[in-house]
């Protein structure tokens, strides 16, 4: 169990720059919900870091799985 928001949904959506983004729905312990967009590259890193194989596997994870992935500088 987590004290913070939990991921309750994750789908692909269009980004403002024409590239795909992952739209993540979060549920908070007090019952509130919100959505956030995550760049596809960042979502891919988060999935890899967490050992997850698909967006569906994000459901039930704490939202911090999205920010725990290491960033890499472009070559």
CHARMM internal coordinates of N, CA and C (Angstrom, degrees):
IC EDIT
DIST 1 N 1 CA 1.4505
DIST 1 CA 1 C 1.5270
ANGL 1 N 1 CA 1 C 108.90
DIST 1 C 2 N 1.2923
ANGL 1 CA 1 C 2 N 115.79
DIHE 1 N 1 CA 1 C 2 N 145.85
DIST 2 N 2 CA 1.4534
ANGL 1 C 2 N 2 CA 120.96
DIHE 1 CA 1 C 2 N 2 CA -178.53
DIST 2 CA 2 C 1.5185
ANGL 2 N 2 CA 2 C 110.04
DIHE 1 C 2 N 2 CA 2 C -119.57
DIST 2 C 3 N 1.3194
ANGL 2 CA 2 C 3 N 116.61
DIHE 2 N 2 CA 2 C 3 N 151.73
DIST 3 N 3 CA 1.4565
ANGL 2 C 3 N 3 CA 120.67
DIHE 2 CA 2 C 3 N 3 CA 177.88
DIST 3 CA 3 C 1.5169
ANGL 3 N 3 CA 3 C 111.71
DIHE 2 C 3 N 3 CA 3 C -83.62
DIST 3 C 4 N 1.3108
ANGL 3 CA 3 C 4 N 117.35
DIHE 3 N 3 CA 3 C 4 N -17.28
DIST 4 N 4 CA 1.4562
ANGL 3 C 4 N 4 CA 122.05
DIHE 3 CA 3 C 4 N 4 CA -177.20
DIST 4 CA 4 C 1.5112
ANGL 4 N 4 CA 4 C 111.71
DIHE 3 C 4 N 4 CA 4 C -103.77
DIST 4 C 5 N 1.3327
ANGL 4 CA 4 C 5 N 115.74
DIHE 4 N 4 CA 4 C 5 N -168.40
DIST 5 N 5 CA 1.4611
ANGL 4 C 5 N 5 CA 120.61
DIHE 4 CA 4 C 5 N 5 CA -179.27
DIST 5 CA 5 C 1.5242
ANGL 5 N 5 CA 5 C 112.45
DIHE 4 C 5 N 5 CA 5 C -64.43
DIST 5 C 6 N 1.3203
ANGL 5 CA 5 C 6 N 114.48
DIHE 5 N 5 CA 5 C 6 N 149.82
DIST 6 N 6 CA 1.4552
ANGL 5 C 6 N 6 CA 123.12
DIHE 5 CA 5 C 6 N 6 CA 176.81
DIST 6 CA 6 C 1.5270
ANGL 6 N 6 CA 6 C 108.28
DIHE 5 C 6 N 6 CA 6 C -118.22
DIST 6 C 7 N 1.3062
ANGL 6 CA 6 C 7 N 116.27
DIHE 6 N 6 CA 6 C 7 N 143.11
DIST 7 N 7 CA 1.4627
ANGL 6 C 7 N 7 CA 121.26
DIHE 6 CA 6 C 7 N 7 CA 178.04
DIST 7 CA 7 C 1.5251
ANGL 7 N 7 CA 7 C 108.79
DIHE 6 C 7 N 7 CA 7 C -74.48
DIST 7 C 8 N 1.3458
ANGL 7 CA 7 C 8 N 115.43
DIHE 7 N 7 CA 7 C 8 N 125.73
DIST 8 N 8 CA 1.4648
ANGL 7 C 8 N 8 CA 119.97
DIHE 7 CA 7 C 8 N 8 CA 179.23
DIST 8 CA 8 C 1.5247
ANGL 8 N 8 CA 8 C 111.92
DIHE 7 C 8 N 8 CA 8 C -116.79
DIST 8 C 9 N 1.3273
ANGL 8 CA 8 C 9 N 117.26
DIHE 8 N 8 CA 8 C 9 N -3.11
DIST 9 N 9 CA 1.4586
ANGL 8 C 9 N 9 CA 120.78
DIHE 8 CA 8 C 9 N 9 CA 177.59
DIST 9 CA 9 C 1.5095
ANGL 9 N 9 CA 9 C 110.55
DIHE 8 C 9 N 9 CA 9 C -169.31
DIST 9 C 10 N 1.3171
ANGL 9 CA 9 C 10 N 116.70
DIHE 9 N 9 CA 9 C 10 N 148.73
DIST 10 N 10 CA 1.4663
ANGL 9 C 10 N 10 CA 121.97
DIHE 9 CA 9 C 10 N 10 CA 177.13
DIST 10 CA 10 C 1.5215
ANGL 10 N 10 CA 10 C 108.30
DIHE 9 C 10 N 10 CA 10 C -151.80
DIST 10 C 11 N 1.3368
ANGL 10 CA 10 C 11 N 115.79
DIHE 10 N 10 CA 10 C 11 N 122.69
DIST 11 N 11 CA 1.4564
ANGL 10 C 11 N 11 CA 121.05
DIHE 10 CA 10 C 11 N 11 CA 179.98
DIST 11 CA 11 C 1.5196
ANGL 11 N 11 CA 11 C 109.56
DIHE 10 C 11 N 11 CA 11 C -137.89
DIST 11 C 12 N 1.3149
ANGL 11 CA 11 C 12 N 115.68
DIHE 11 N 11 CA 11 C 12 N 160.63
DIST 12 N 12 CA 1.4586
ANGL 11 C 12 N 12 CA 120.26
DIHE 11 CA 11 C 12 N 12 CA 174.19
DIST 12 CA 12 C 1.5218
ANGL 12 N 12 CA 12 C 108.85
DIHE 11 C 12 N 12 CA 12 C -79.96
DIST 12 C 13 N 1.3104
ANGL 12 CA 12 C 13 N 115.50
DIHE 12 N 12 CA 12 C 13 N 143.26
DIST 13 N 13 CA 1.4555
ANGL 12 C 13 N 13 CA 121.14
DIHE 12 CA 12 C 13 N 13 CA 177.05
DIST 13 CA 13 C 1.5145
ANGL 13 N 13 CA 13 C 109.78
DIHE 12 C 13 N 13 CA 13 C -146.26
DIST 13 C 14 N 1.3177
ANGL 13 CA 13 C 14 N 116.53
DIHE 13 N 13 CA 13 C 14 N 166.24
DIST 14 N 14 CA 1.4615
ANGL 13 C 14 N 14 CA 119.62
DIHE 13 CA 13 C 14 N 14 CA 179.95
DIST 14 CA 14 C 1.5228
ANGL 14 N 14 CA 14 C 111.10
DIHE 13 C 14 N 14 CA 14 C -78.61
DIST 14 C 15 N 1.3109
ANGL 14 CA 14 C 15 N 115.48
DIHE 14 N 14 CA 14 C 15 N 138.47
DIST 15 N 15 CA 1.4570
ANGL 14 C 15 N 15 CA 120.57
DIHE 14 CA 14 C 15 N 15 CA 174.81
DIST 15 CA 15 C 1.5078
ANGL 15 N 15 CA 15 C 110.61
DIHE 14 C 15 N 15 CA 15 C -92.25
DIST 15 C 16 N 1.3036
ANGL 15 CA 15 C 16 N 116.91
DIHE 15 N 15 CA 15 C 16 N 163.88
DIST 16 N 16 CA 1.4662
ANGL 15 C 16 N 16 CA 120.07
DIHE 15 CA 15 C 16 N 16 CA -178.35
DIST 16 CA 16 C 1.5244
ANGL 16 N 16 CA 16 C 112.20
DIHE 15 C 16 N 16 CA 16 C -67.71
DIST 16 C 17 N 1.3235
ANGL 16 CA 16 C 17 N 117.44
DIHE 16 N 16 CA 16 C 17 N -19.00
DIST 17 N 17 CA 1.4645
ANGL 16 C 17 N 17 CA 120.91
DIHE 16 CA 16 C 17 N 17 CA -179.86
DIST 17 CA 17 C 1.5332
ANGL 17 N 17 CA 17 C 112.38
DIHE 16 C 17 N 17 CA 17 C -97.94
DIST 17 C 18 N 1.3300
ANGL 17 CA 17 C 18 N 116.87
DIHE 17 N 17 CA 17 C 18 N 9.69
DIST 18 N 18 CA 1.4541
ANGL 17 C 18 N 18 CA 120.83
DIHE 17 CA 17 C 18 N 18 CA 178.79
DIST 18 CA 18 C 1.5142
ANGL 18 N 18 CA 18 C 114.48
DIHE 17 C 18 N 18 CA 18 C 88.48
DIST 18 C 19 N 1.3206
ANGL 18 CA 18 C 19 N 117.41
DIHE 18 N 18 CA 18 C 19 N -3.50
DIST 19 N 19 CA 1.4615
ANGL 18 C 19 N 19 CA 121.51
DIHE 18 CA 18 C 19 N 19 CA 178.49
DIST 19 CA 19 C 1.5225
ANGL 19 N 19 CA 19 C 109.44
DIHE 18 C 19 N 19 CA 19 C -98.55
DIST 19 C 20 N 1.3110
ANGL 19 CA 19 C 20 N 115.80
DIHE 19 N 19 CA 19 C 20 N 153.72
DIST 20 N 20 CA 1.4620
ANGL 19 C 20 N 20 CA 120.50
DIHE 19 CA 19 C 20 N 20 CA 179.93
DIST 20 CA 20 C 1.5267
ANGL 20 N 20 CA 20 C 111.14
DIHE 19 C 20 N 20 CA 20 C -66.73
DIST 20 C 21 N 1.3063
ANGL 20 CA 20 C 21 N 115.29
DIHE 20 N 20 CA 20 C 21 N 144.30
DIST 21 N 21 CA 1.4550
ANGL 20 C 21 N 21 CA 123.02
DIHE 20 CA 20 C 21 N 21 CA 172.19
DIST 21 CA 21 C 1.5167
ANGL 21 N 21 CA 21 C 107.37
DIHE 20 C 21 N 21 CA 21 C -128.78
DIST 21 C 22 N 1.3151
ANGL 21 CA 21 C 22 N 115.64
DIHE 21 N 21 CA 21 C 22 N 160.62
DIST 22 N 22 CA 1.4530
ANGL 21 C 22 N 22 CA 120.96
DIHE 21 CA 21 C 22 N 22 CA 175.63
DIST 22 CA 22 C 1.5276
ANGL 22 N 22 CA 22 C 106.93
DIHE 21 C 22 N 22 CA 22 C -100.97
DIST 22 C 23 N 1.3223
ANGL 22 CA 22 C 23 N 116.50
DIHE 22 N 22 CA 22 C 23 N 123.61
DIST 23 N 23 CA 1.4552
ANGL 22 C 23 N 23 CA 121.70
DIHE 22 CA 22 C 23 N 23 CA 177.52
DIST 23 CA 23 C 1.5267
ANGL 23 N 23 CA 23 C 106.74
DIHE 22 C 23 N 23 CA 23 C -97.41
DIST 23 C 24 N 1.3227
ANGL 23 CA 23 C 24 N 114.97
DIHE 23 N 23 CA 23 C 24 N 117.94
DIST 24 N 24 CA 1.4546
ANGL 23 C 24 N 24 CA 121.81
DIHE 23 CA 23 C 24 N 24 CA -175.07
DIST 24 CA 24 C 1.5248
ANGL 24 N 24 CA 24 C 108.70
DIHE 23 C 24 N 24 CA 24 C -109.61
DIST 24 C 25 N 1.3243
ANGL 24 CA 24 C 25 N 116.63
DIHE 24 N 24 CA 24 C 25 N 130.51
DIST 25 N 25 CA 1.4642
ANGL 24 C 25 N 25 CA 120.90
DIHE 24 CA 24 C 25 N 25 CA 175.08
DIST 25 CA 25 C 1.5219
ANGL 25 N 25 CA 25 C 108.13
DIHE 24 C 25 N 25 CA 25 C -101.20
DIST 25 C 26 N 1.3250
ANGL 25 CA 25 C 26 N 114.71
DIHE 25 N 25 CA 25 C 26 N 131.54
DIST 26 N 26 CA 1.4603
ANGL 25 C 26 N 26 CA 121.62
DIHE 25 CA 25 C 26 N 26 CA -177.73
DIST 26 CA 26 C 1.5203
ANGL 26 N 26 CA 26 C 110.03
DIHE 25 C 26 N 26 CA 26 C -113.63
DIST 26 C 27 N 1.3244
ANGL 26 CA 26 C 27 N 116.65
DIHE 26 N 26 CA 26 C 27 N 142.40
DIST 27 N 27 CA 1.4598
ANGL 26 C 27 N 27 CA 122.70
DIHE 26 CA 26 C 27 N 27 CA 172.81
DIST 27 CA 27 C 1.5245
ANGL 27 N 27 CA 27 C 107.92
DIHE 26 C 27 N 27 CA 27 C -115.83
DIST 27 C 28 N 1.3224
ANGL 27 CA 27 C 28 N 115.49
DIHE 27 N 27 CA 27 C 28 N 131.95
DIST 28 N 28 CA 1.4558
ANGL 27 C 28 N 28 CA 121.92
DIHE 27 CA 27 C 28 N 28 CA -179.15
DIST 28 CA 28 C 1.5219
ANGL 28 N 28 CA 28 C 110.02
DIHE 27 C 28 N 28 CA 28 C -97.60
DIST 28 C 29 N 1.3341
ANGL 28 CA 28 C 29 N 117.54
DIHE 28 N 28 CA 28 C 29 N 156.35
DIST 29 N 29 CA 1.4650
ANGL 28 C 29 N 29 CA 120.34
DIHE 28 CA 28 C 29 N 29 CA -179.25
DIST 29 CA 29 C 1.5302
ANGL 29 N 29 CA 29 C 113.74
DIHE 28 C 29 N 29 CA 29 C -56.04
DIST 29 C 30 N 1.3444
ANGL 29 CA 29 C 30 N 117.69
DIHE 29 N 29 CA 29 C 30 N -27.28
DIST 30 N 30 CA 1.4700
ANGL 29 C 30 N 30 CA 120.46
DIHE 29 CA 29 C 30 N 30 CA -179.14
DIST 30 CA 30 C 1.5245
ANGL 30 N 30 CA 30 C 112.53
DIHE 29 C 30 N 30 CA 30 C -84.97
DIST 30 C 31 N 1.3444
ANGL 30 CA 30 C 31 N 117.64
DIHE 30 N 30 CA 30 C 31 N 3.41
DIST 31 N 31 CA 1.4518
ANGL 30 C 31 N 31 CA 121.77
DIHE 30 CA 30 C 31 N 31 CA 178.02
DIST 31 CA 31 C 1.5232
ANGL 31 N 31 CA 31 C 114.48
DIHE 30 C 31 N 31 CA 31 C 97.57
DIST 31 C 32 N 1.3122
ANGL 31 CA 31 C 32 N 118.06
DIHE 31 N 31 CA 31 C 32 N -11.95
DIST 32 N 32 CA 1.4663
ANGL 31 C 32 N 32 CA 121.29
DIHE 31 CA 31 C 32 N 32 CA 178.91
DIST 32 CA 32 C 1.5215
ANGL 32 N 32 CA 32 C 109.73
DIHE 31 C 32 N 32 CA 32 C -68.66
DIST 32 C 33 N 1.3255
ANGL 32 CA 32 C 33 N 115.74
DIHE 32 N 32 CA 32 C 33 N 155.69
DIST 33 N 33 CA 1.4650
ANGL 32 C 33 N 33 CA 122.09
DIHE 32 CA 32 C 33 N 33 CA 177.07
DIST 33 CA 33 C 1.5176
ANGL 33 N 33 CA 33 C 109.12
DIHE 32 C 33 N 33 CA 33 C -132.63
DIST 33 C 34 N 1.3185
ANGL 33 CA 33 C 34 N 115.01
DIHE 33 N 33 CA 33 C 34 N 152.13
DIST 34 N 34 CA 1.4608
ANGL 33 C 34 N 34 CA 120.69
DIHE 33 CA 33 C 34 N 34 CA 175.09
DIST 34 CA 34 C 1.5189
ANGL 34 N 34 CA 34 C 108.33
DIHE 33 C 34 N 34 CA 34 C -150.22
DIST 34 C 35 N 1.3156
ANGL 34 CA 34 C 35 N 114.42
DIHE 34 N 34 CA 34 C 35 N 168.03
DIST 35 N 35 CA 1.4687
ANGL 34 C 35 N 35 CA 120.57
DIHE 34 CA 34 C 35 N 35 CA 177.05
DIST 35 CA 35 C 1.5068
ANGL 35 N 35 CA 35 C 108.76
DIHE 34 C 35 N 35 CA 35 C -125.76
DIST 35 C 36 N 1.3217
ANGL 35 CA 35 C 36 N 114.12
DIHE 35 N 35 CA 35 C 36 N 150.16
DIST 36 N 36 CA 1.4549
ANGL 35 C 36 N 36 CA 120.51
DIHE 35 CA 35 C 36 N 36 CA 175.37
DIST 36 CA 36 C 1.5149
ANGL 36 N 36 CA 36 C 108.63
DIHE 35 C 36 N 36 CA 36 C -142.40
DIST 36 C 37 N 1.3211
ANGL 36 CA 36 C 37 N 115.73
DIHE 36 N 36 CA 36 C 37 N 150.13
DIST 37 N 37 CA 1.4646
ANGL 36 C 37 N 37 CA 121.20
DIHE 36 CA 36 C 37 N 37 CA 176.93
DIST 37 CA 37 C 1.5130
ANGL 37 N 37 CA 37 C 109.16
DIHE 36 C 37 N 37 CA 37 C -102.65
DIST 37 C 38 N 1.3217
ANGL 37 CA 37 C 38 N 115.13
DIHE 37 N 37 CA 37 C 38 N 139.06
DIST 38 N 38 CA 1.4513
ANGL 37 C 38 N 38 CA 122.22
DIHE 37 CA 37 C 38 N 38 CA 179.79
DIST 38 CA 38 C 1.5269
ANGL 38 N 38 CA 38 C 107.20
DIHE 37 C 38 N 38 CA 38 C -126.40
DIST 38 C 39 N 1.3093
ANGL 38 CA 38 C 39 N 116.84
DIHE 38 N 38 CA 38 C 39 N 130.96
DIST 39 N 39 CA 1.4603
ANGL 38 C 39 N 39 CA 120.54
DIHE 38 CA 38 C 39 N 39 CA 177.45
DIST 39 CA 39 C 1.5265
ANGL 39 N 39 CA 39 C 109.54
DIHE 38 C 39 N 39 CA 39 C -56.57
DIST 39 C 40 N 1.3198
ANGL 39 CA 39 C 40 N 115.60
DIHE 39 N 39 CA 39 C 40 N 143.50
DIST 40 N 40 CA 1.4646
ANGL 39 C 40 N 40 CA 120.93
DIHE 39 CA 39 C 40 N 40 CA -177.21
DIST 40 CA 40 C 1.5216
ANGL 40 N 40 CA 40 C 111.51
DIHE 39 C 40 N 40 CA 40 C -55.66
DIST 40 C 41 N 1.3192
ANGL 40 CA 40 C 41 N 117.47
DIHE 40 N 40 CA 40 C 41 N -41.42
DIST 41 N 41 CA 1.4730
ANGL 40 C 41 N 41 CA 120.67
DIHE 40 CA 40 C 41 N 41 CA -178.89
DIST 41 CA 41 C 1.5244
ANGL 41 N 41 CA 41 C 110.97
DIHE 40 C 41 N 41 CA 41 C -63.29
DIST 41 C 42 N 1.3280
ANGL 41 CA 41 C 42 N 116.97
DIHE 41 N 41 CA 41 C 42 N -41.51
DIST 42 N 42 CA 1.4627
ANGL 41 C 42 N 42 CA 121.07
DIHE 41 CA 41 C 42 N 42 CA 179.27
DIST 42 CA 42 C 1.5270
ANGL 42 N 42 CA 42 C 110.60
DIHE 41 C 42 N 42 CA 42 C -67.62
DIST 42 C 43 N 1.3241
ANGL 42 CA 42 C 43 N 116.90
DIHE 42 N 42 CA 42 C 43 N -39.14
DIST 43 N 43 CA 1.4641
ANGL 42 C 43 N 43 CA 120.35
DIHE 42 CA 42 C 43 N 43 CA 178.44
DIST 43 CA 43 C 1.5286
ANGL 43 N 43 CA 43 C 110.79
DIHE 42 C 43 N 43 CA 43 C -64.81
DIST 43 C 44 N 1.3269
ANGL 43 CA 43 C 44 N 116.55
DIHE 43 N 43 CA 43 C 44 N -40.19
DIST 44 N 44 CA 1.4606
ANGL 43 C 44 N 44 CA 120.44
DIHE 43 CA 43 C 44 N 44 CA 178.12
DIST 44 CA 44 C 1.5235
ANGL 44 N 44 CA 44 C 110.81
DIHE 43 C 44 N 44 CA 44 C -62.15
DIST 44 C 45 N 1.3332
ANGL 44 CA 44 C 45 N 117.10
DIHE 44 N 44 CA 44 C 45 N -44.33
DIST 45 N 45 CA 1.4775
ANGL 44 C 45 N 45 CA 120.55
DIHE 44 CA 44 C 45 N 45 CA 176.86
DIST 45 CA 45 C 1.5197
ANGL 45 N 45 CA 45 C 111.07
DIHE 44 C 45 N 45 CA 45 C -61.05
DIST 45 C 46 N 1.3417
ANGL 45 CA 45 C 46 N 116.82
DIHE 45 N 45 CA 45 C 46 N -41.85
DIST 46 N 46 CA 1.4629
ANGL 45 C 46 N 46 CA 120.48
DIHE 45 CA 45 C 46 N 46 CA -179.33
DIST 46 CA 46 C 1.5254
ANGL 46 N 46 CA 46 C 110.79
DIHE 45 C 46 N 46 CA 46 C -63.94
DIST 46 C 47 N 1.3313
ANGL 46 CA 46 C 47 N 117.10
DIHE 46 N 46 CA 46 C 47 N -43.57
DIST 47 N 47 CA 1.4642
ANGL 46 C 47 N 47 CA 120.25
DIHE 46 CA 46 C 47 N 47 CA 177.99
DIST 47 CA 47 C 1.5218
ANGL 47 N 47 CA 47 C 110.70
DIHE 46 C 47 N 47 CA 47 C -60.76
DIST 47 C 48 N 1.3354
ANGL 47 CA 47 C 48 N 116.46
DIHE 47 N 47 CA 47 C 48 N -46.07
DIST 48 N 48 CA 1.4636
ANGL 47 C 48 N 48 CA 120.73
DIHE 47 CA 47 C 48 N 48 CA -179.56
DIST 48 CA 48 C 1.5269
ANGL 48 N 48 CA 48 C 111.22
DIHE 47 C 48 N 48 CA 48 C -61.83
DIST 48 C 49 N 1.3266
ANGL 48 CA 48 C 49 N 116.58
DIHE 48 N 48 CA 48 C 49 N -46.07
DIST 49 N 49 CA 1.4598
ANGL 48 C 49 N 49 CA 121.40
DIHE 48 CA 48 C 49 N 49 CA -178.42
DIST 49 CA 49 C 1.5287
ANGL 49 N 49 CA 49 C 111.42
DIHE 48 C 49 N 49 CA 49 C -62.56
DIST 49 C 50 N 1.3336
ANGL 49 CA 49 C 50 N 116.32
DIHE 49 N 49 CA 49 C 50 N -39.15
DIST 50 N 50 CA 1.4647
ANGL 49 C 50 N 50 CA 120.63
DIHE 49 CA 49 C 50 N 50 CA -178.60
DIST 50 CA 50 C 1.5292
ANGL 50 N 50 CA 50 C 112.57
DIHE 49 C 50 N 50 CA 50 C -82.58
DIST 50 C 51 N 1.3386
ANGL 50 CA 50 C 51 N 117.58
DIHE 50 N 50 CA 50 C 51 N -5.37
DIST 51 N 51 CA 1.4558
ANGL 50 C 51 N 51 CA 120.75
DIHE 50 CA 50 C 51 N 51 CA -179.35
DIST 51 CA 51 C 1.5224
ANGL 51 N 51 CA 51 C 112.72
DIHE 50 C 51 N 51 CA 51 C 73.60
DIST 51 C 52 N 1.3234
ANGL 51 CA 51 C 52 N 116.42
DIHE 51 N 51 CA 51 C 52 N 29.41
DIST 52 N 52 CA 1.4574
ANGL 51 C 52 N 52 CA 121.74
DIHE 51 CA 51 C 52 N 52 CA -179.17
DIST 52 CA 52 C 1.5219
ANGL 52 N 52 CA 52 C 109.38
DIHE 51 C 52 N 52 CA 52 C -102.41
DIST 52 C 53 N 1.3278
ANGL 52 CA 52 C 53 N 116.31
DIHE 52 N 52 CA 52 C 53 N 147.31
DIST 53 N 53 CA 1.4602
ANGL 52 C 53 N 53 CA 120.14
DIHE 52 CA 52 C 53 N 53 CA -176.05
DIST 53 CA 53 C 1.5116
ANGL 53 N 53 CA 53 C 115.46
DIHE 52 C 53 N 53 CA 53 C -103.77
DIST 53 C 54 N 1.3412
ANGL 53 CA 53 C 54 N 117.80
DIHE 53 N 53 CA 53 C 54 N -9.65
DIST 54 N 54 CA 1.4636
ANGL 53 C 54 N 54 CA 119.50
DIHE 53 CA 53 C 54 N 54 CA -177.52
DIST 54 CA 54 C 1.5277
ANGL 54 N 54 CA 54 C 110.07
DIHE 53 C 54 N 54 CA 54 C -155.39
DIST 54 C 55 N 1.3232
ANGL 54 CA 54 C 55 N 114.81
DIHE 54 N 54 CA 54 C 55 N 163.51
DIST 55 N 55 CA 1.4668
ANGL 54 C 55 N 55 CA 119.99
DIHE 54 CA 54 C 55 N 55 CA 176.79
DIST 55 CA 55 C 1.5205
ANGL 55 N 55 CA 55 C 111.12
DIHE 54 C 55 N 55 CA 55 C -60.23
DIST 55 C 56 N 1.3183
ANGL 55 CA 55 C 56 N 117.22
DIHE 55 N 55 CA 55 C 56 N -35.60
DIST 56 N 56 CA 1.4666
ANGL 55 C 56 N 56 CA 120.95
DIHE 55 CA 55 C 56 N 56 CA -179.18
DIST 56 CA 56 C 1.5269
ANGL 56 N 56 CA 56 C 111.36
DIHE 55 C 56 N 56 CA 56 C -59.35
DIST 56 C 57 N 1.3179
ANGL 56 CA 56 C 57 N 116.95
DIHE 56 N 56 CA 56 C 57 N -30.42
DIST 57 N 57 CA 1.4680
ANGL 56 C 57 N 57 CA 120.46
DIHE 56 CA 56 C 57 N 57 CA -179.51
DIST 57 CA 57 C 1.5261
ANGL 57 N 57 CA 57 C 112.76
DIHE 56 C 57 N 57 CA 57 C -73.83
DIST 57 C 58 N 1.3300
ANGL 57 CA 57 C 58 N 117.39
DIHE 57 N 57 CA 57 C 58 N -10.34
DIST 58 N 58 CA 1.4612
ANGL 57 C 58 N 58 CA 119.88
DIHE 57 CA 57 C 58 N 58 CA 174.62
DIST 58 CA 58 C 1.5271
ANGL 58 N 58 CA 58 C 111.69
DIHE 57 C 58 N 58 CA 58 C -70.02
DIST 58 C 59 N 1.3264
ANGL 58 CA 58 C 59 N 116.69
DIHE 58 N 58 CA 58 C 59 N -28.07
DIST 59 N 59 CA 1.4669
ANGL 58 C 59 N 59 CA 121.05
DIHE 58 CA 58 C 59 N 59 CA -178.04
DIST 59 CA 59 C 1.5272
ANGL 59 N 59 CA 59 C 109.33
DIHE 58 C 59 N 59 CA 59 C -59.52
DIST 59 C 60 N 1.3325
ANGL 59 CA 59 C 60 N 114.88
DIHE 59 N 59 CA 59 C 60 N 128.23
DIST 60 N 60 CA 1.4630
ANGL 59 C 60 N 60 CA 121.49
DIHE 59 CA 59 C 60 N 60 CA -178.58
DIST 60 CA 60 C 1.5166
ANGL 60 N 60 CA 60 C 113.77
DIHE 59 C 60 N 60 CA 60 C 95.12
DIST 60 C 61 N 1.3224
ANGL 60 CA 60 C 61 N 116.99
DIHE 60 N 60 CA 60 C 61 N -11.85
DIST 61 N 61 CA 1.4638
ANGL 60 C 61 N 61 CA 121.43
DIHE 60 CA 60 C 61 N 61 CA 179.66
DIST 61 CA 61 C 1.5339
ANGL 61 N 61 CA 61 C 109.88
DIHE 60 C 61 N 61 CA 61 C -82.41
DIST 61 C 62 N 1.3334
ANGL 61 CA 61 C 62 N 117.62
DIHE 61 N 61 CA 61 C 62 N 151.17
DIST 62 N 62 CA 1.4645
ANGL 61 C 62 N 62 CA 118.95
DIHE 61 CA 61 C 62 N 62 CA 172.68
DIST 62 CA 62 C 1.5248
ANGL 62 N 62 CA 62 C 109.56
DIHE 61 C 62 N 62 CA 62 C -67.62
DIST 62 C 63 N 1.3170
ANGL 62 CA 62 C 63 N 117.31
DIHE 62 N 62 CA 62 C 63 N 150.71
DIST 63 N 63 CA 1.4634
ANGL 62 C 63 N 63 CA 120.86
DIHE 62 CA 62 C 63 N 63 CA -177.23
DIST 63 CA 63 C 1.5209
ANGL 63 N 63 CA 63 C 111.66
DIHE 62 C 63 N 63 CA 63 C -60.76
DIST 63 C 64 N 1.3273
ANGL 63 CA 63 C 64 N 117.78
DIHE 63 N 63 CA 63 C 64 N -23.90
DIST 64 N 64 CA 1.4633
ANGL 63 C 64 N 64 CA 121.08
DIHE 63 CA 63 C 64 N 64 CA -177.66
DIST 64 CA 64 C 1.5192
ANGL 64 N 64 CA 64 C 113.12
DIHE 63 C 64 N 64 CA 64 C -64.53
DIST 64 C 65 N 1.3487
ANGL 64 CA 64 C 65 N 117.98
DIHE 64 N 64 CA 64 C 65 N -16.94
DIST 65 N 65 CA 1.4631
ANGL 64 C 65 N 65 CA 119.88
DIHE 64 CA 64 C 65 N 65 CA 176.24
DIST 65 CA 65 C 1.5257
ANGL 65 N 65 CA 65 C 110.04
DIHE 64 C 65 N 65 CA 65 C -58.91
DIST 65 C 66 N 1.3354
ANGL 65 CA 65 C 66 N 117.02
DIHE 65 N 65 CA 65 C 66 N -26.05
DIST 66 N 66 CA 1.4621
ANGL 65 C 66 N 66 CA 121.06
DIHE 65 CA 65 C 66 N 66 CA -179.13
DIST 66 CA 66 C 1.5229
ANGL 66 N 66 CA 66 C 113.24
DIHE 65 C 66 N 66 CA 66 C -77.94
DIST 66 C 67 N 1.3049
ANGL 66 CA 66 C 67 N 117.50
DIHE 66 N 66 CA 66 C 67 N -20.98
DIST 67 N 67 CA 1.4677
ANGL 66 C 67 N 67 CA 120.06
DIHE 66 CA 66 C 67 N 67 CA -177.65
DIST 67 CA 67 C 1.5168
ANGL 67 N 67 CA 67 C 113.23
DIHE 66 C 67 N 67 CA 67 C -111.46
DIST 67 C 68 N 1.3101
ANGL 67 CA 67 C 68 N 117.34
DIHE 67 N 67 CA 67 C 68 N -0.99
DIST 68 N 68 CA 1.4612
ANGL 67 C 68 N 68 CA 121.22
DIHE 67 CA 67 C 68 N 68 CA -178.96
DIST 68 CA 68 C 1.5209
ANGL 68 N 68 CA 68 C 112.44
DIHE 67 C 68 N 68 CA 68 C -86.70
DIST 68 C 69 N 1.3342
ANGL 68 CA 68 C 69 N 116.84
DIHE 68 N 68 CA 68 C 69 N -12.46
DIST 69 N 69 CA 1.4648
ANGL 68 C 69 N 69 CA 120.37
DIHE 68 CA 68 C 69 N 69 CA -178.18
DIST 69 CA 69 C 1.5237
ANGL 69 N 69 CA 69 C 110.40
DIHE 68 C 69 N 69 CA 69 C -69.96
DIST 69 C 70 N 1.3187
ANGL 69 CA 69 C 70 N 117.03
DIHE 69 N 69 CA 69 C 70 N 136.52
DIST 70 N 70 CA 1.4725
ANGL 69 C 70 N 70 CA 119.03
DIHE 69 CA 69 C 70 N 70 CA 177.75
DIST 70 CA 70 C 1.5295
ANGL 70 N 70 CA 70 C 111.02
DIHE 69 C 70 N 70 CA 70 C -66.81
DIST 70 C 71 N 1.2947
ANGL 70 CA 70 C 71 N 115.45
DIHE 70 N 70 CA 70 C 71 N 147.07
DIST 71 N 71 CA 1.4631
ANGL 70 C 71 N 71 CA 119.29
DIHE 70 CA 70 C 71 N 71 CA 175.27
DIST 71 CA 71 C 1.5143
ANGL 71 N 71 CA 71 C 108.81
DIHE 70 C 71 N 71 CA 71 C -95.92
DIST 71 C 72 N 1.2947
ANGL 71 CA 71 C 72 N 115.34
DIHE 71 N 71 CA 71 C 72 N 151.13
DIST 72 N 72 CA 1.4575
ANGL 71 C 72 N 72 CA 119.61
DIHE 71 CA 71 C 72 N 72 CA 178.42
DIST 72 CA 72 C 1.5162
ANGL 72 N 72 CA 72 C 108.37
DIHE 71 C 72 N 72 CA 72 C -123.98
DIST 72 C 73 N 1.2935
ANGL 72 CA 72 C 73 N 115.57
DIHE 72 N 72 CA 72 C 73 N 141.61
DIST 73 N 73 CA 1.4636
ANGL 72 C 73 N 73 CA 120.09
DIHE 72 CA 72 C 73 N 73 CA 177.39
DIST 73 CA 73 C 1.5065
ANGL 73 N 73 CA 73 C 109.05
DIHE 72 C 73 N 73 CA 73 C -77.21
DIST 73 C 74 N 1.3429
ANGL 73 CA 73 C 74 N 117.22
DIHE 73 N 73 CA 73 C 74 N 142.79
DIST 74 N 74 CA 1.4638
ANGL 73 C 74 N 74 CA 119.08
DIHE 73 CA 73 C 74 N 74 CA 177.26
DIST 74 CA 74 C 1.5097
ANGL 74 N 74 CA 74 C 111.18
DIHE 73 C 74 N 74 CA 74 C -63.88
DIST 74 C 75 N 1.3386
ANGL 74 CA 74 C 75 N 116.22
DIHE 74 N 74 CA 74 C 75 N 147.74
DIST 75 N 75 CA 1.4693
ANGL 74 C 75 N 75 CA 121.00
DIHE 74 CA 74 C 75 N 75 CA 179.23
DIST 75 CA 75 C 1.5204
ANGL 75 N 75 CA 75 C 110.88
DIHE 74 C 75 N 75 CA 75 C -74.56
END
COOR INIT
IC SEED 1 N 1 CA 1 C
IC BUILD
